[in-house]
């Protein structure tokens, strides 16, 4: 999993690098306030699950409580 804590405008470069460096990447997670539909679509087209504008801590608590 790649977790992105950068501004939305930095996402395309991070996604491109992650796709190149991690050929078996399963998930890209963008933190609250971070989203980039074009970069997300590129990753999804390669079979990577993309989560945007969510916090893992909040989601895990919501799912497991």
C-alpha positions as CSV (number, residue, x, y, z in Angstrom):
1,X,0.0,0.0,0.0
2,X,1.1,3.5,-0.8
3,X,-0.3,6.2,1.6
4,X,-0.2,9.7,0.3
5,X,0.0,12.6,2.7
6,X,1.0,15.3,0.2
7,X,-1.1,18.0,-1.5
8,X,-3.4,16.9,-4.3
9,X,-1.3,18.4,-7.0
10,X,1.7,16.2,-6.0
11,X,-0.4,13.0,-6.5
12,X,0.2,12.3,-10.2
13,X,4.0,12.1,-9.8
14,X,3.7,9.9,-6.7
15,X,1.2,7.6,-8.4
16,X,3.5,7.3,-11.5
17,X,6.5,6.5,-9.3
18,X,4.5,4.0,-7.2
19,X,3.3,2.2,-10.3
20,X,6.8,1.9,-11.6
21,X,8.5,0.9,-8.4
22,X,5.9,-1.5,-7.0
23,X,4.6,-3.6,-9.9
24,X,2.4,-5.6,-7.6
25,X,0.9,-2.6,-5.8
26,X,-2.6,-3.3,-4.4
27,X,-3.8,0.0,-2.9
28,X,-3.1,3.7,-3.0
29,X,-4.6,5.6,-0.1
30,X,-5.0,9.4,-0.2
31,X,-5.5,11.1,3.1
32,X,-8.3,13.5,4.1
33,X,-8.3,16.4,1.7
34,X,-6.1,14.6,-0.9
35,X,-7.7,13.5,-4.2
36,X,-6.8,13.5,-7.8
37,X,-9.4,11.8,-10.1
38,X,-7.1,11.5,-13.2
39,X,-4.2,9.9,-11.2
40,X,-6.7,7.6,-9.5
41,X,-8.2,6.5,-12.8
42,X,-4.7,5.7,-14.1
43,X,-3.9,3.5,-11.1
44,X,-7.3,1.8,-11.2
45,X,-6.8,1.0,-14.9
46,X,-3.7,-1.0,-13.8
47,X,-5.7,-2.9,-11.2
48,X,-4.8,-0.8,-8.1
49,X,-7.5,0.0,-5.6
50,X,-7.6,3.7,-4.9
51,X,-9.1,5.4,-1.8
52,X,-9.3,9.1,-1.8
53,X,-10.0,11.7,0.9
54,X,-10.1,9.2,3.8
55,X,-8.1,8.7,7.0
56,X,-7.1,5.0,7.7
57,X,-7.4,5.5,11.4
58,X,-11.0,6.8,11.1
59,X,-12.0,4.1,8.7
60,X,-10.5,1.3,10.7
61,X,-12.3,2.5,13.8
62,X,-15.5,2.8,11.9
63,X,-15.3,-0.7,10.5
64,X,-14.1,-2.5,13.6
65,X,-16.1,-1.0,16.4
